[in-house]
Amino acid sequence: MNPNSSFDPSRKYVRVTELRHDGFVEFEFAIGEPELFVEMILPAAAFDEFCALNKVSFVADNSRLKLDANEEAAERAEWNWSLHDATHQRFKSHE
């Protein structure tokens, strides 16, 4: 979150993460700050209606805020993932 900006709950953001072949749209939805979001999935028509009703601003994938080099490496190691990422990756069992 940018310390120089004030939190504005009237601003809503969407970042599309995947347009699936089955007609669903995977996306991130944020209120007030684009950096704090929930991951959602809706059929395409419902997604369009959701965006219109919420008057969202679309955020490009490459516009995510970047951490400095040291913080980025540490974050990536354990916490920098999303449910979208997890659905496309196999995990090893710890048995």
CNS distance restraints for C-alpha pairs under 8 A (distance, minus, plus):
assign (resid   1 and name CA) (resid  33 and name CA) 6.61 0.50 0.50
assign (resid   1 and name CA) (resid  35 and name CA) 6.49 0.50 0.50
assign (resid   7 and name CA) (resid  32 and name CA) 5.41 0.50 0.50
assign (resid   7 and name CA) (resid  33 and name CA) 6.83 0.50 0.50
assign (resid   8 and name CA) (resid  31 and name CA) 7.83 0.50 0.50
assign (resid   8 and name CA) (resid  32 and name CA) 4.68 0.50 0.50
assign (resid   8 and name CA) (resid  33 and name CA) 7.65 0.50 0.50
assign (resid   9 and name CA) (resid  31 and name CA) 5.64 0.50 0.50
assign (resid   9 and name CA) (resid  32 and name CA) 4.43 0.50 0.50
assign (resid  10 and name CA) (resid  31 and name CA) 7.24 0.50 0.50
assign (resid  10 and name CA) (resid  32 and name CA) 6.60 0.50 0.50
assign (resid  11 and name CA) (resid  31 and name CA) 5.95 0.50 0.50
assign (resid  11 and name CA) (resid  32 and name CA) 5.10 0.50 0.50
assign (resid  11 and name CA) (resid  33 and name CA) 7.72 0.50 0.50
assign (resid  11 and name CA) (resid  56 and name CA) 7.19 0.50 0.50
assign (resid  11 and name CA) (resid  57 and name CA) 7.70 0.50 0.50
assign (resid  12 and name CA) (resid  29 and name CA) 7.33 0.50 0.50
assign (resid  12 and name CA) (resid  30 and name CA) 5.66 0.50 0.50
assign (resid  12 and name CA) (resid  31 and name CA) 4.53 0.50 0.50
assign (resid  12 and name CA) (resid  32 and name CA) 6.06 0.50 0.50
assign (resid  12 and name CA) (resid  33 and name CA) 7.77 0.50 0.50
assign (resid  12 and name CA) (resid  34 and name CA) 7.76 0.50 0.50
assign (resid  12 and name CA) (resid  54 and name CA) 6.85 0.50 0.50
assign (resid  12 and name CA) (resid  55 and name CA) 6.98 0.50 0.50
assign (resid  12 and name CA) (resid  56 and name CA) 4.81 0.50 0.50
assign (resid  12 and name CA) (resid  57 and name CA) 6.18 0.50 0.50
assign (resid  13 and name CA) (resid  28 and name CA) 7.94 0.50 0.50
assign (resid  13 and name CA) (resid  29 and name CA) 5.68 0.50 0.50
assign (resid  13 and name CA) (resid  30 and name CA) 4.99 0.50 0.50
assign (resid  13 and name CA) (resid  31 and name CA) 6.36 0.50 0.50
assign (resid  13 and name CA) (resid  32 and name CA) 7.90 0.50 0.50
assign (resid  13 and name CA) (resid  33 and name CA) 7.75 0.50 0.50
assign (resid  13 and name CA) (resid  34 and name CA) 5.90 0.50 0.50
assign (resid  13 and name CA) (resid  56 and name CA) 5.02 0.50 0.50
assign (resid  13 and name CA) (resid  57 and name CA) 4.77 0.50 0.50
assign (resid  13 and name CA) (resid  58 and name CA) 5.74 0.50 0.50
assign (resid  13 and name CA) (resid  59 and name CA) 6.55 0.50 0.50
assign (resid  14 and name CA) (resid  27 and name CA) 6.59 0.50 0.50
assign (resid  14 and name CA) (resid  28 and name CA) 5.55 0.50 0.50
assign (resid  14 and name CA) (resid  29 and name CA) 4.76 0.50 0.50
assign (resid  14 and name CA) (resid  30 and name CA) 6.53 0.50 0.50
assign (resid  14 and name CA) (resid  34 and name CA) 7.92 0.50 0.50
assign (resid  14 and name CA) (resid  51 and name CA) 7.83 0.50 0.50
assign (resid  14 and name CA) (resid  56 and name CA) 6.25 0.50 0.50
assign (resid  14 and name CA) (resid  57 and name CA) 6.23 0.50 0.50
assign (resid  14 and name CA) (resid  58 and name CA) 4.91 0.50 0.50
assign (resid  14 and name CA) (resid  59 and name CA) 5.92 0.50 0.50
assign (resid  15 and name CA) (resid  27 and name CA) 5.52 0.50 0.50
assign (resid  15 and name CA) (resid  28 and name CA) 5.12 0.50 0.50
assign (resid  15 and name CA) (resid  29 and name CA) 6.78 0.50 0.50
assign (resid  15 and name CA) (resid  58 and name CA) 5.85 0.50 0.50
assign (resid  15 and name CA) (resid  59 and name CA) 4.96 0.50 0.50
assign (resid  15 and name CA) (resid  60 and name CA) 6.28 0.50 0.50
assign (resid  15 and name CA) (resid  61 and name CA) 6.51 0.50 0.50
assign (resid  16 and name CA) (resid  25 and name CA) 7.20 0.50 0.50
assign (resid  16 and name CA) (resid  26 and name CA) 6.13 0.50 0.50
assign (resid  16 and name CA) (resid  27 and name CA) 4.23 0.50 0.50
assign (resid  16 and name CA) (resid  28 and name CA) 6.41 0.50 0.50
assign (resid  16 and name CA) (resid  59 and name CA) 7.99 0.50 0.50
assign (resid  16 and name CA) (resid  60 and name CA) 7.97 0.50 0.50
assign (resid  16 and name CA) (resid  61 and name CA) 7.51 0.50 0.50
assign (resid  17 and name CA) (resid  25 and name CA) 7.81 0.50 0.50
assign (resid  17 and name CA) (resid  26 and name CA) 5.51 0.50 0.50
assign (resid  17 and name CA) (resid  27 and name CA) 5.02 0.50 0.50
assign (resid  17 and name CA) (resid  28 and name CA) 7.14 0.50 0.50
assign (resid  17 and name CA) (resid  61 and name CA) 7.49 0.50 0.50
assign (resid  17 and name CA) (resid  84 and name CA) 7.61 0.50 0.50
assign (resid  18 and name CA) (resid  25 and name CA) 5.96 0.50 0.50
assign (resid  18 and name CA) (resid  26 and name CA) 5.04 0.50 0.50
assign (resid  18 and name CA) (resid  27 and name CA) 6.84 0.50 0.50
assign (resid  19 and name CA) (resid  23 and name CA) 7.19 0.50 0.50
assign (resid  19 and name CA) (resid  24 and name CA) 6.34 0.50 0.50
assign (resid  19 and name CA) (resid  25 and name CA) 4.81 0.50 0.50
assign (resid  19 and name CA) (resid  26 and name CA) 6.43 0.50 0.50
assign (resid  20 and name CA) (resid  24 and name CA) 5.29 0.50 0.50
assign (resid  20 and name CA) (resid  25 and name CA) 6.03 0.50 0.50
assign (resid  20 and name CA) (resid  26 and name CA) 7.47 0.50 0.50
assign (resid  23 and name CA) (resid  43 and name CA) 5.85 0.50 0.50
assign (resid  23 and name CA) (resid  44 and name CA) 5.90 0.50 0.50
assign (resid  24 and name CA) (resid  41 and name CA) 6.53 0.50 0.50
assign (resid  24 and name CA) (resid  42 and name CA) 5.46 0.50 0.50
assign (resid  24 and name CA) (resid  43 and name CA) 4.22 0.50 0.50
assign (resid  24 and name CA) (resid  44 and name CA) 5.44 0.50 0.50
assign (resid  25 and name CA) (resid  41 and name CA) 5.52 0.50 0.50
assign (resid  25 and name CA) (resid  42 and name CA) 5.48 0.50 0.50
assign (resid  25 and name CA) (resid  43 and name CA) 6.03 0.50 0.50
assign (resid  25 and name CA) (resid  44 and name CA) 5.74 0.50 0.50
assign (resid  25 and name CA) (resid  47 and name CA) 6.87 0.50 0.50
assign (resid  26 and name CA) (resid  39 and name CA) 7.38 0.50 0.50
assign (resid  26 and name CA) (resid  40 and name CA) 5.86 0.50 0.50
assign (resid  26 and name CA) (resid  41 and name CA) 4.42 0.50 0.50
assign (resid  26 and name CA) (resid  42 and name CA) 6.81 0.50 0.50
assign (resid  26 and name CA) (resid  84 and name CA) 7.71 0.50 0.50
assign (resid  27 and name CA) (resid  39 and name CA) 5.82 0.50 0.50
assign (resid  27 and name CA) (resid  40 and name CA) 5.38 0.50 0.50
assign (resid  27 and name CA) (resid  41 and name CA) 6.20 0.50 0.50
assign (resid  28 and name CA) (resid  37 and name CA) 5.85 0.50 0.50
assign (resid  28 and name CA) (resid  38 and name CA) 5.52 0.50 0.50
assign (resid  28 and name CA) (resid  39 and name CA) 4.49 0.50 0.50
assign (resid  28 and name CA) (resid  40 and name CA) 6.00 0.50 0.50
assign (resid  29 and name CA) (resid  34 and name CA) 7.79 0.50 0.50
assign (resid  29 and name CA) (resid  37 and name CA) 5.20 0.50 0.50
assign (resid  29 and name CA) (resid  38 and name CA) 5.40 0.50 0.50
assign (resid  29 and name CA) (resid  39 and name CA) 6.39 0.50 0.50
assign (resid  29 and name CA) (resid  40 and name CA) 7.04 0.50 0.50
assign (resid  30 and name CA) (resid  34 and name CA) 5.23 0.50 0.50
assign (resid  30 and name CA) (resid  35 and name CA) 7.36 0.50 0.50
assign (resid  30 and name CA) (resid  36 and name CA) 5.91 0.50 0.50
assign (resid  30 and name CA) (resid  37 and name CA) 4.29 0.50 0.50
assign (resid  30 and name CA) (resid  38 and name CA) 6.55 0.50 0.50
assign (resid  31 and name CA) (resid  36 and name CA) 7.63 0.50 0.50
assign (resid  31 and name CA) (resid  37 and name CA) 7.32 0.50 0.50
assign (resid  33 and name CA) (resid  37 and name CA) 7.99 0.50 0.50
assign (resid  34 and name CA) (resid  59 and name CA) 7.87 0.50 0.50
assign (resid  35 and name CA) (resid  64 and name CA) 7.45 0.50 0.50
assign (resid  35 and name CA) (resid  65 and name CA) 7.41 0.50 0.50
assign (resid  39 and name CA) (resid  82 and name CA) 7.90 0.50 0.50
assign (resid  39 and name CA) (resid  83 and name CA) 7.28 0.50 0.50
assign (resid  39 and name CA) (resid  84 and name CA) 7.77 0.50 0.50
assign (resid  42 and name CA) (resid  46 and name CA) 5.97 0.50 0.50
assign (resid  42 and name CA) (resid  47 and name CA) 5.46 0.50 0.50
assign (resid  43 and name CA) (resid  47 and name CA) 6.06 0.50 0.50
assign (resid  44 and name CA) (resid  48 and name CA) 6.26 0.50 0.50
assign (resid  45 and name CA) (resid  49 and name CA) 6.36 0.50 0.50
assign (resid  46 and name CA) (resid  50 and name CA) 5.97 0.50 0.50
assign (resid  47 and name CA) (resid  51 and name CA) 6.15 0.50 0.50
assign (resid  48 and name CA) (resid  52 and name CA) 6.24 0.50 0.50
assign (resid  49 and name CA) (resid  53 and name CA) 6.04 0.50 0.50
assign (resid  50 and name CA) (resid  54 and name CA) 6.11 0.50 0.50
assign (resid  51 and name CA) (resid  55 and name CA) 5.78 0.50 0.50
assign (resid  51 and name CA) (resid  56 and name CA) 5.48 0.50 0.50
assign (resid  52 and name CA) (resid  56 and name CA) 7.00 0.50 0.50
assign (resid  59 and name CA) (resid  63 and name CA) 6.83 0.50 0.50
assign (resid  60 and name CA) (resid  64 and name CA) 7.83 0.50 0.50
assign (resid  66 and name CA) (resid  72 and name CA) 7.40 0.50 0.50
assign (resid  67 and name CA) (resid  71 and name CA) 5.78 0.50 0.50
assign (resid  67 and name CA) (resid  72 and name CA) 5.12 0.50 0.50
assign (resid  68 and name CA) (resid  72 and name CA) 5.90 0.50 0.50
assign (resid  69 and name CA) (resid  73 and name CA) 6.33 0.50 0.50
assign (resid  70 and name CA) (resid  74 and name CA) 6.44 0.50 0.50
assign (resid  71 and name CA) (resid  75 and name CA) 6.00 0.50 0.50
assign (resid  72 and name CA) (resid  76 and name CA) 5.99 0.50 0.50
assign (resid  73 and name CA) (resid  77 and name CA) 6.30 0.50 0.50
assign (resid  74 and name CA) (resid  78 and name CA) 7.29 0.50 0.50
assign (resid  75 and name CA) (resid  79 and name CA) 5.38 0.50 0.50
assign (resid  75 and name CA) (resid  80 and name CA) 5.39 0.50 0.50
assign (resid  76 and name CA) (resid  80 and name CA) 4.61 0.50 0.50
assign (resid  76 and name CA) (resid  81 and name CA) 7.56 0.50 0.50
assign (resid  81 and name CA) (resid  85 and name CA) 6.11 0.50 0.50
assign (resid  81 and name CA) (resid  86 and name CA) 7.40 0.50 0.50
assign (resid  82 and name CA) (resid  86 and name CA) 6.39 0.50 0.50
assign (resid  83 and name CA) (resid  87 and name CA) 6.32 0.50 0.50
assign (resid  84 and name CA) (resid  88 and name CA) 6.95 0.50 0.50
assign (resid  85 and name CA) (resid  89 and name CA) 6.56 0.50 0.50
assign (resid  86 and name CA) (resid  90 and name CA) 7.57 0.50 0.50
